[in-house]
Amino acid sequence: MDADRKNPKKIFGLEWNIFFTGITSFFTDTTTKMIYAIMPLFLLSIGATKTELSLIEGVAESTASILKALSGWWSDKIGKNKPFMVVGYIFTALISPLFAFVTTPLQVLMLRFTERIGKGIRTAPRDSLIAGSAGEGKKGRGFGFHKAMDNSGAIIGPLLAFAVLSAFPGAYRKVFLLSAVPGLLGVLVIVIFVKEIKKCKDTLPKNIRWSDFPTSYYLFLGIAFIFTLGNSTDALLLVKANDIGIKAMYIPLVYLVFNAVSVIFAVPAGILSDKYGRKKLIVFGYLLYSVIYFGFGRTTDKATIILLFALYGLYSAATDGVQKALVSDLIDQNKRGTGLGIYNSLIGITLLPASIIAGVLYDKVDNGAPFYFGAAMALFAAILMLGVFRKKVLPPPGK
């Protein structure tokens, strides 16, 4: 058995670390989605344009993303993941309630950037720990469970935001203050329950070079870049829902629909990818995304918007965790932190041009243009993925 998989404890059939990392993500995503579900409307209420809204999200995500590669590389070098996870989750828990005191979009940007530094620090080491803790041929299930717990928090978060706004209409700042509670609970869970995977010092990489990663890894990074260029901030989906007449207080519930569907299908999608291959699930997800975004561009109907959010959850379940499982398949186990960090960095950095393009199209063309662009990029990425699949460049499932 690999040195990083010697962790026999299980809870409900799941490896100990995977279960409690999922619980941590549940609490943390409750915090972040309480904020995220109302942030677009809060920004508009303090004078931000839709271009500024997209720019804030893009800058916050992308400029902190370089840390994902750095923290992944560092965790590989020292053979430890937990310290990076603890520090990263503490950032989110402490920064989130400070949104209650901002008065300008620039202040929001500064806090979003700082909070995303925490995500940059924790993401790659966390993903490396999940991959290393998963049983043989079960990485898809492990990442699927983590995604399901992420999105379970993303259900509770908007529900809590809705409850606060129902009791206190327009009280966005109360939501921000209350968001600190689940974030702090998440930190406690990871500190107390998540265990470091012990690695033999002789297996730790002394040097990590670009040539250490296979061609298939870089091909997939290229495909992921093309797809992400059309995958701008979800904030614009919420703005579109508001534009066609869904009231502000119900926007968190619309976002809840997306997350609920993702929770239901994330683990089954991961298991399917373990059994039948990651590539098929990813191609399906890309094609579905293309149809969904085309629908967002065309529709002016409230019921259709809700249906599209539900389908968006299915797309998320079919791709988010599965793509990480694929990346971990493509690289050596002692370099997973670096490889996953580069992947996460690429996705985060690409969100900046993606969000700028989408925001400008929304403000300067019309409210359908950014979604047509996203649909085209997703279709192109699916075609490229099919080409790579046919040439059998990528490995068989679970390898």
C-alpha positions in Angstrom: 0.0 0.0 0.0 1.2 3.5 -0.8 2.7 5.4 2.1 0.2 8.2 1.9 -2.8 5.8 2.1 -2.1 4.1 5.4 -5.2 5.5 7.2 -7.5 2.6 8.0 -10.1 4.5 10.1 -13.5 4.9 8.4 -16.7 6.6 9.1 -19.9 5.6 7.2 -17.6 3.8 4.8 -15.5 6.9 4.1 -11.9 7.3 5.1 -11.5 9.3 8.3 -9.7 12.3 6.7 -12.0 12.5 3.8 -15.1 12.5 6.1 -13.8 15.3 8.4 -12.3 17.3 5.6 -15.8 17.2 4.1 -17.3 18.4 7.4 -14.8 21.3 7.5 -15.7 22.2 4.0 -19.4 22.0 4.9 -19.0 24.6 7.7 -16.7 26.8 5.6 -18.9 26.8 2.6 -21.9 27.7 4.8 -19.9 30.8 5.7 -18.8 31.7 2.2 -22.2 31.0 0.6 -24.1 33.1 3.1 -21.9 35.9 1.8 -21.8 34.9 -1.8 -25.5 34.5 -2.2 -26.1 38.1 -1.4 -22.8 39.8 -2.4 -23.9 40.7 -6.0 -27.0 42.6 -4.7 -25.0 44.1 -1.8 -22.4 45.4 -4.3 -25.1 46.9 -6.5 -26.7 48.5 -3.5 -23.4 50.4 -2.7 -22.9 51.6 -6.2 -21.0 48.9 -8.1 -21.6 48.4 -11.8 -21.9 44.9 -13.2 -18.5 45.2 -14.8 -17.1 46.2 -11.4 -18.9 43.3 -9.8 -17.3 40.8 -12.2 -13.9 42.5 -11.9 -14.0 42.2 -8.1 -14.7 38.5 -8.3 -12.1 37.9 -11.0 -9.3 39.9 -9.3 -10.1 38.3 -5.9 -10.0 34.8 -7.3 -7.2 35.0 -9.8 -4.6 37.2 -8.0 -4.6 34.9 -4.9 -4.5 31.8 -7.1 -0.7 31.8 -7.5 -0.7 30.7 -3.8 -2.4 27.4 -4.8 0.6 26.3 -6.8 3.1 27.6 -4.2 1.3 26.0 -1.2 0.9 22.7 -3.2 4.7 22.7 -4.0 5.6 23.5 -0.4 3.4 20.8 1.0 5.0 18.3 -1.3 8.5 19.4 -0.3 7.9 19.0 3.5 5.4 16.1 3.2 2.7 17.9 5.2 -0.8 19.1 4.3 -2.6 19.9 7.5 -0.7 23.2 8.5 -1.7 24.8 5.2 -5.3 23.7 5.6 -5.5 25.1 9.2 -4.1 28.5 8.2 -6.2 28.7 5.1 -9.5 28.0 6.9 -8.6 30.5 9.7 -8.3 33.2 7.0 -11.9 32.6 5.9 -13.3 32.4 9.4 -11.8 35.7 10.5 -12.2 37.8 7.3 -15.8 36.9 6.4 -17.6 38.9 9.1 -15.6 42.0 8.2 -17.8 42.6 5.2 -20.3 44.0 7.6 -18.3 47.1 7.9 -17.5 48.0 4.3 -19.0 51.0 2.5 -17.4 50.9 -1.0 -16.7 48.3 -3.7 -13.0 48.9 -3.3 -13.2 47.8 0.3 -15.1 44.7 -0.8 -12.3 43.9 -3.3 -9.7 44.2 -0.6 -11.5 41.8 1.8 -12.4 39.4 -1.0 -8.7 39.3 -2.0 -7.6 38.7 1.5 -10.1 35.9 2.1 -9.2 34.3 -1.1 -5.5 34.2 0.0 -6.8 31.7 2.6 -8.4 29.6 -0.1 -5.1 29.8 -2.1 -3.1 28.5 0.9 -5.4 25.5 1.7 -6.8 24.3 -1.6 -3.9 22.2 -3.1 -2.8 20.7 0.2 -6.4 19.8 1.0 -6.9 18.1 -2.4 -3.6 16.3 -2.1 -4.7 15.0 1.3 -8.1 13.8 -0.1 -6.3 12.0 -3.0 -3.8 10.4 -0.6 -6.5 9.3 1.9 -8.8 7.7 -0.7 -8.7 4.0 -1.1 -7.4 2.4 -4.4 -9.7 3.3 -7.3 -11.9 5.5 -5.1 -10.5 9.0 -5.7 -13.6 10.0 -7.7 -15.8 9.0 -4.7 -13.6 10.9 -2.3 -13.6 14.1 -4.3 -17.3 13.6 -5.0 -18.1 13.4 -1.2 -16.0 16.5 -0.6 -17.9 18.3 -3.4 -21.2 17.1 -1.9 -20.3 18.5 1.5 -19.1 21.8 -0.1 -22.5 22.1 -1.7 -24.4 21.0 1.4 -22.9 24.1 3.1 -23.8 26.0 0.0 -27.4 25.0 0.6 -27.5 25.9 4.3 -25.6 29.2 3.7 -28.2 30.7 1.3 -31.0 29.4 3.5 -29.6 31.2 6.5 -29.1 34.3 4.4 -32.7 34.1 3.2 -33.9 33.6 6.8 -32.1 36.8 8.0 -33.3 38.8 5.0 -36.8 37.6 5.5 -36.7 38.8 9.1 -34.7 41.9 8.4 -35.2 43.0 4.7 -32.1 44.5 3.2 -30.0 43.7 6.3 -27.0 42.4 4.4 -24.6 43.3 7.1 -26.3 41.1 9.7 -25.8 38.1 7.3 -22.1 39.0 7.1 -21.7 39.1 10.9 -23.5 35.8 11.5 -21.3 34.1 8.8 -18.4 33.9 11.3 -20.0 31.2 13.4 -19.9 28.2 10.9 -16.4 29.3 9.7 -15.0 29.0 13.2 -16.7 25.6 13.7 -14.9 24.4 10.5 -11.5 25.5 11.9 -12.2 23.5 15.1 -13.1 20.4 13.1 -9.9 20.4 11.1 -7.7 21.1 14.1 -9.2 18.4 16.2 -10.1 15.6 13.8 -8.1 15.7 10.5 -4.9 13.7 10.8 -1.7 14.3 8.8 -0.7 11.5 6.5 2.7 10.3 7.4 5.1 10.1 4.5 8.5 8.5 4.3 11.1 11.3 4.0 13.0 9.3 1.4 10.1 9.5 -1.0 9.7 13.3 -0.7 10.7 15.1 -4.0 14.0 17.1 -3.7 13.3 19.0 -6.9 10.1 19.4 -8.9 10.5 20.3 -12.6 8.0 21.0 -15.4 9.3 17.9 -17.1 8.1 15.8 -14.2 4.5 16.0 -15.4 3.2 14.1 -18.4 2.0 15.5 -21.7 -1.5 14.4 -20.9 -1.5 16.6 -17.8 -0.6 19.7 -19.8 -3.2 18.9 -22.5 -5.9 18.7 -19.9 -4.7 22.0 -18.4 -5.1 23.6 -21.9 -8.6 22.3 -22.2 -9.5 23.4 -18.7 -8.2 26.9 -19.6 -10.4 27.2 -22.6 -13.5 26.1 -20.7 -12.8 28.4 -17.8 -12.4 31.4 -20.1 -16.1 31.1 -20.7 -16.9 30.1 -17.1 -17.1 33.6 -15.4 -18.3 34.3 -11.9 -21.6 32.8 -10.9 -22.6 36.3 -9.5 -23.7 37.2 -13.1 -26.2 34.2 -13.0 -27.7 35.7 -9.8 -27.8 39.2 -11.4 -29.6 37.7 -14.5 -32.2 36.1 -12.2 -32.8 39.4 -10.5 -32.9 41.2 -13.9 -35.8 39.1 -15.2 -37.9 39.7 -12.1 -36.9 37.4 -9.2 -37.0 39.5 -6.0 -33.7 40.1 -4.1 -34.9 38.2 -1.0 -35.5 35.0 -3.1 -32.1 35.1 -4.9 -30.4 33.0 -2.1 -33.1 30.4 -2.7 -32.4 30.3 -6.4 -28.8 29.7 -5.7 -29.8 27.0 -3.2 -31.5 25.0 -6.1 -28.1 24.8 -7.9 -26.3 23.6 -4.8 -29.0 21.1 -3.8 -28.8 19.3 -7.2 -25.0 19.3 -7.0 -25.2 17.7 -3.5 -27.5 14.9 -4.8 -25.4 14.0 -7.8 -21.7 14.7 -6.7 -21.0 11.4 -5.1 -22.8 9.3 -7.8 -20.8 11.2 -10.4 -17.6 10.5 -8.6 -18.4 6.8 -8.4 -19.3 6.7 -12.1 -16.0 8.3 -12.9 -14.2 5.6 -10.9 -16.0 2.9 -12.8 -16.4 4.2 -16.3 -13.7 7.0 -16.6 -13.3 10.6 -15.8 -13.3 11.8 -19.5 -16.9 10.8 -20.3 -18.2 12.6 -17.2 -16.2 15.8 -18.0 -17.3 15.8 -21.7 -20.9 15.4 -20.5 -20.5 18.3 -18.0 -19.0 20.6 -20.6 -21.8 19.9 -23.2 -24.4 20.4 -20.5 -22.8 23.7 -19.4 -22.9 24.9 -23.0 -26.7 24.2 -23.2 -27.3 25.8 -19.8 -25.4 29.0 -20.6 -27.2 29.3 -24.0 -30.4 29.0 -22.1 -29.4 31.7 -19.6 -28.7 33.9 -22.6 -32.0 33.3 -24.2 -34.6 33.1 -21.4 -36.7 35.8 -19.8 -38.9 33.4 -17.9 -38.5 32.9 -14.1 -39.4 29.2 -14.2 -36.9 28.5 -16.9 -34.2 30.3 -14.9 -34.9 28.0 -11.9 -34.7 24.9 -14.1 -31.4 26.2 -15.5 -30.0 26.6 -12.0 -31.0 23.0 -11.3 -29.2 21.8 -14.4 -26.2 23.9 -13.5 -26.0 21.9 -10.3 -25.9 18.7 -12.4 -23.1 20.1 -14.5 -21.1 21.0 -11.3 -21.5 17.5 -9.9 -20.3 16.0 -13.1 -17.1 18.1 -13.4 -15.8 19.8 -10.4 -14.6 16.9 -8.3 -14.1 14.6 -11.3 -11.6 17.0 -12.9 -9.5 17.0 -9.6 -9.7 13.2 -9.5 -8.4 13.2 -13.2 -5.5 15.5 -12.4 -4.5 13.3 -9.4 -4.6 10.3 -11.8 -2.2 12.0 -14.2 0.6 12.8 -11.7 2.8 10.9 -9.3 1.5 10.6 -5.7 4.5 12.5 -4.2 3.9 15.5 -6.5 0.1 15.7 -6.2 0.2 18.9 -4.2 2.2 20.7 -6.9 0.1 19.3 -9.8 -3.2 20.0 -8.2 -1.9 23.4 -7.1 -0.9 24.3 -10.7 -4.4 23.2 -11.9 -6.2 25.2 -9.2 -4.0 28.2 -10.0 -4.8 28.0 -13.7 -8.5 27.9 -13.0 -8.3 30.8 -10.6 -6.1 33.0 -12.7 -8.3 32.4 -15.8 -11.3 33.7 -13.8 -9.9 37.3 -14.1 -10.1 37.6 -18.0 -13.2 35.4 -18.0 -15.0 37.8 -15.5 -13.8 40.9 -17.3 -15.0 39.6 -20.6 -18.4 38.6 -19.2 -18.9 41.9 -17.2 -18.1 44.0 -20.3 -20.4 41.9 -22.5 -23.2 42.3 -19.9 -22.8 46.0 -19.5 -21.9 47.0 -23.1 -23.7 44.5 -25.3 -26.7 42.9 -23.4 -27.5 40.5 -20.6 -27.4 37.5 -22.9 -24.0 38.1 -24.5 -21.7 36.7 -21.7 -23.7 33.5 -21.6 -23.5 32.9 -25.3 -19.7 33.4 -25.1 -19.6 30.9 -22.2 -21.7 28.4 -24.2 -19.3 28.6 -27.2 -16.1 28.1 -25.0 -17.7 25.1 -23.3 -18.6 23.5 -26.6 -15.1 24.0 -27.9 -13.6 22.5 -24.8 -15.9 19.4 -25.1 -14.8 18.9 -28.7 -11.1 19.1 -27.7 -11.7 16.7 -24.8 -13.3 14.2 -27.2 -10.3 14.5 -29.4 -7.9 13.7 -26.6 -10.2 10.9 -25.5 -10.3 9.3 -28.9 -6.5 9.3 -29.1 -6.4 7.7 -25.7 -3.9 10.2 -24.4 -5.5 10.1 -20.9 -5.1 7.1 -18.6 -7.9 4.5 -17.9 -10.2 5.3 -14.9 -8.7 5.1 -11.4 -5.1 4.7 -12.6 
